[in-house]
Amino acid sequence: MTGAFHPPLRTLMGPGPSDVPPQVLEALGRPTIGHLDPQFVTLMDDIKRLLQYVFQTDNALTLPISAPGSAGMEAAFVNLIEPGDKVIVCQNGVFGGRMKENVERCGASAIMVEDTWGTAVSLDKVEQAFFENDNIKALAFVHAETSTGARSDAKALAAIAQKHNALVIMDTVTGLAGIPVEVDTWGIDCAYSGTQKCLSCTPGIAPITFSQRAQDVIANRSTKVQSWFLDMQLIMGYWGANTKRAYHHTAPVNAMYALHESLRLVEAEGLAAAHARHALHHKALVAGLEAMGLSMAVAADVRLPQLNAVNIPEGVDDGAVRAALLEQFDLEIGAGLGALAGKTWRIGLMGFSAKSVNVRKCLLALETVLSAQGANIATGKALGAAQAVYHS
């Protein structure tokens, strides 16, 4: 007979998922009801309101897609982009490349603006791309690049697109609730995220929001949306307000309980307080890492507080360090991706994981493992440096 699966208790400090608060885990275990039950419909309305809060938007078309963040990305493109369209796609990491793939699968042309991984998207290059190409349908960029830990200036990028009457599609999978995201103020037409990062919910849901301008584009398409499941005009029959809810798909009811609880916790803390908390623990972590002799892979002015890319010291075995952290300390940190594979670690301070006990554990564990490998680091200084930040 197959035995039950009991996962180990890990401290999750990689690029996601993040640690999940006990209140959210408890919400998952509440009694399942039907996805058209009147009580669940009431919950859906509250989830929408809370998502509008975290996105800082009044968009009516704001909802959680019943699939992970990658489905949020696909939903953005399949609904807004049609064959023959031209889209400027900014790539400064892995996920800009995935945007390109989505554009091309829609039958559209991707005009690439490429920047060095670990840097912000160049505003000048984006301006130049608009100058050199006409009839651009949309500008697409990653606000918080999970693969590198770099933040781009979403407000300035959106302003450039608006000047050229182009839609703005923004990936903020790692940004939402960790740094400011102001959809309405910035003029973002579509923003999507994931629940497993700074919202500290379980993986598998993709919050997304569309502006009225984006809704008008969807309503006036000349071709069918290529994905039936992600067609917003169909989904809104289920998630839309002021209408009888029509069956579209069976929502992950218990996962929605968990999302509601995680959003409720963000609302209770307040977005400004959540942003300040992420910034504080990031500052302490960086102070400790640098006191140890490690260096950051991203310049200070564009670093994400919730995703810290650290240069791997020369001669250190990347995989062996991460394996030792997991085996000896039940601590997960992330490997570098793409061009940064084997060159960086990605240390997450997302949502419930962003707390002082995790910063201290990470610094102590890294110092222990690196010392055992004979790495050239300073010992006995990291915790004191982090503590000095907390006491300042």
N, C-alpha and C positions, 0 to 999 in steps of 0.2 A: 504493500500500500504506500502510495506517495505521501511523504510527510509535508506538513505545513511549512511555508517559507517564512522565516523570521530574519529580516535584514539586520545588519549591524547598525549600531548607533554611531553615525559619522558626524563630523563637523564639516559642513560643506562650504568651502571657501574657494571654489573654482568659478568658472564663468557661468554657472547655472547648471542645475537648480540650486537654489539657496536653501538654508535651513527653513523649515516650516514651523510656525508657532504652534504650540499645543492646542490653542483655540481653533485653529484652522483644521488640524488633524481630527479634533473632536467633531467638528462640523461635518466632515466626510462620513462619519458613522451614524448620522441621524437617519431616521426612517425614510426610505425612498417613497416618493409619491409620483403620480403621473406627470408627464411633461406638459399636459394641458389642464391639470388640476387648477382650480381657481386660486388656491394658495400659492402654487408655483408661479402662476401668472403675476401675482402680486410681488413675489420675490424678483421676477424678471424686471419689473418696473423699477424696483429699488436698485438692482444691479446696474441698470442703465443710468440712473441718477448718479450713482457712485462713480461709474466710469466717466461720466461727463465731468465730475469733479476732478478726478486725477488727470484727465486730459485737458482740463480747463477749457471746456467748450460747451456751447449750447446746441451743438449739432443734434438734430433729431435722429439721424442715422448713426447711432453709437451703440455698439453691442459687443458681446463676446462670441467669437466664432468657436464652434465646438471642435477645435483642432489646435495643434501647437502654433507657435509664432510663424513658422514657415508657411502655414496656411493663411495667416494674416497677410504675409507678403504676396502670396499668390492671389488672394482676394482683391488686393489693391490693384494689381495689374490687369487681371482678367476682366474686371468690371470697368476700368477707366481707359484701357488701351485696346485699340482695334488694329486689324491688319492695315499696313501702310502708314501708320502713325510714326512720328519721330520723337524719341525720348532721349534727353540728355541724362546719362547715368554717371554718377560720381562714384569712383572706386578708390578707396584708400585702405582696403582690407578685404577679407573674404566675402562679406555680405553684399558689398557693391557688385561683386562678380555674380552673386545669385540674382540680384536685380536684373543684370544684363541678360541672364538666362531666361528670366520670366518675360522680359520685353520681347525677346526673340521668339519665344514660344507663342506669344500673342500675334506673331506675324508682323511685328513692328521693327523699326530700326533703332538700335542703341548707339547713340553718339557718346563715346566714352570720354570722360574727364578723369585722368588718372593722377594720383598723388602717391608719394612714398608712404608705405605702410608705417603707421605710427604717427603720422602727421594729420592735421585737419585738412578738409577739402579746401582747395584754393579758390577764393572768391574771384580772383582775376581770371583763372582758367575757365570758370563757369561763365563769366561775362564774355570771354572770348568765344566760347562755344556758341553762345546765343548770337553773337555778332557774325559768326561764320556760317550759321545755318538758319534757314527760315522755316516757318510753319512748325515750330516745336510744340508738340502736344503737352509735354510734361517735363518737369525736372524731378529726378529721383535721387535721394541721398540717404546715407545712414547717419543719424544724429549722434548715436553713441556706438562706435564700432567695437563689437564684442571681441573680435579677433585681435585687436591691438590695444584697446584701452584709450583710444583717442576720441575727443569730442569735437564736432564741427559746429560752426556758427549757424544754427538752423534759422534764426531770425533773419540774418543777412542773406542767406541762400534763398529763402522764401521771397525776400524783397526783390531779388534779381529776377526770379521767375515771374513775379507779379508784374514787373515792369514790361515784360515781354508777353504778357497775357497767357502764360503757361500754367498748367496745373502743378501743384506741389505735392509730391508723394514722399513721406518721411518714415523711415524705419526707426522706431524708438523702443525696440525690444528691450535693450539694456538701460535705456534712459528713464522710462516712466517710473515716477515716485522716488528716483534716486537723485535726479537733477531736475531743474525747472523744465517743464514741457507746457507750452502755452499755445495750444492749437489755434484758438480764435485770435489772440493778439498777434501772433506771428503770421497768420493767414495760411495755415496748412490746409490743403484740400483733402488729404487722406493721411492718417497716421495709424500705425499698427504697432502692437507690442506683444508681449508674452507674459504669462502669469507667474513663471518660475524664477524670475529675476528679482527686482526690487519690490514686487508685490508679495513675495514670499508665499505664494500659493503653490499647489502641486502643478506639475507640468500638464499641458494638454489643452489649454484654452488660449485664444488669441484675441485680446481686446482690439477693436478697430473703430475708427470714426471717420465719417465722410462729411465734408461741407455741403451746403446747399448747392454751390456751383458744381461740385462733384456729382451730387445726386441728379442734377439736371443733365449732365453729360451721360450718366448711366441711363436715364430715362429716354434720351434721344439717340441711343446707339443705332447704327445702321445694320449691325450684325448681332447675332445672339452671343451672350457671354459663353465662352467655350467650356466653362465648368458649370454643370447643373447645380452641384452642391454649394458652390460659392457664389452663385448668382444673387446679388443683393436684392433684386426686385422680387425674387422668390422668398428669400430669407425674411424680408420685411413683412411678409404675410404672417410670419410667426412672431417676429420680434417687434413689429411696428406698434405704435401707440394708437389709441382711439379706434381700434378695430377689433373685430372678433378674431382671436388667434387661430390661424389655419395651420394644419399639420404640414411641416416641411421635413423635419427629421426628429429623431428622438434625442432630445438634449441630454447631456450627461448630468442628470439631476443632482447627484451627490457632489460632483465636482463644482456645480454652480453654488451649492451650499458653501463649499470651501472658498470659492471666489468672493462670494458675498461677505463672508467673515473676514477675509484678508483685506478687502476694500474698506470694510467697516473699521478695521484697526488703523488703516492709513488715515481715514477721515478723523478718527479719534485723536491721533497724534498730530495731525495737521501737516499739510505738504511742506510748509516752510520749516517746521521742526524736523521732519524726515530728511529734508535736504541738508540741514545743518548737522544732523547726526551722521549722515554719510560722510560729510566733509571732515568732521572732527576725527572719526576713526581712520579715515584715509590719511590724515595728517600724522596721526600717531604711528600708523603702520609704516609710512614712508620714513619717518624719523628713525624708527627702529631698524629698518632695512639698511638705510644709509649709514647708521652707526656701526652696523655689522660689516660694512664695506661693500655692500651690494649697490647697484645703480639701477635707476628707473629707465625704462625704454622709451618713454614718452615725455616730451618737454612739459614742464610744470604748468604752463598756461593753457594747455589743451588736454591735460590728464582727466580721465574720469575718476571720481572718488570711489565709485563702486566696482571698478575693474582695473586692477593695478598690474601693469606689465613690467616685469622685472628681468633685467638681463642676467642670463645664466653665466656664472663665472667660468673662465677658460679652464678646461680640463675636468669640469664637473659633469657627471653622467646624469643627464636630464631625467630619463626614465627611472634610474635607480633611486634618485632623490624622491620622486613622487611616490614610488612604490614603498619606500621606507616610511614616508610620512603617513601613508595609508595603513601600513602594517603595524607600525609602532605607536602611532598617535591617533589613528582613526580620523586623519585629517586629509581632506581632498583639496588639492590645488590643480589648476589646469595647465596643460601643455600649450605651447605656441602653435598657431595654425599657419598653413600656407608658407609664405616666405619667411615666417618667424618660427617655424617648427624647429625645435632643438636649440633655439636662440633665446627664447623667453619663457618665463612662467607667467601664468595669469592668475592673480590672487583676487578673489571676489570678496567684496564687502557689501553684500546686497541684502536689503530688507532686514529680516530678523537676524541675518548673519553679521550685520554691521553693529558690533558691540565690543566693548573693551576686552571681555574675557576671550573672545576669538582672536583679537589682535595679539594679545599676550601669548596665547597658545601657539599661534602661527609662528611668532618670532622665536619662541623657545624651541619649538620643534625644528624649525629650519636651522637654527644655530647648532642644535644637537646632531642632526643628520649631516649637515655640511662639514662639521668638525670631524665626524667619524669618517668622512670621505677624504679628509686631508685638504679640504679647500682652504684657500688663503683668505680667511675672514678674521675679523676682530671678535673675540668672545667676551661675554660679560658686560656688554654695553647696550645691547639692543633694547632690553626691557626698561632700563633707566631712561633711555632717550624717549621711548613711547610714554613712559610715565610722566616725564617732564611736560609733554604736550597736554596730558590730561590735567595736570596741576597748574598749567599756565593761565 
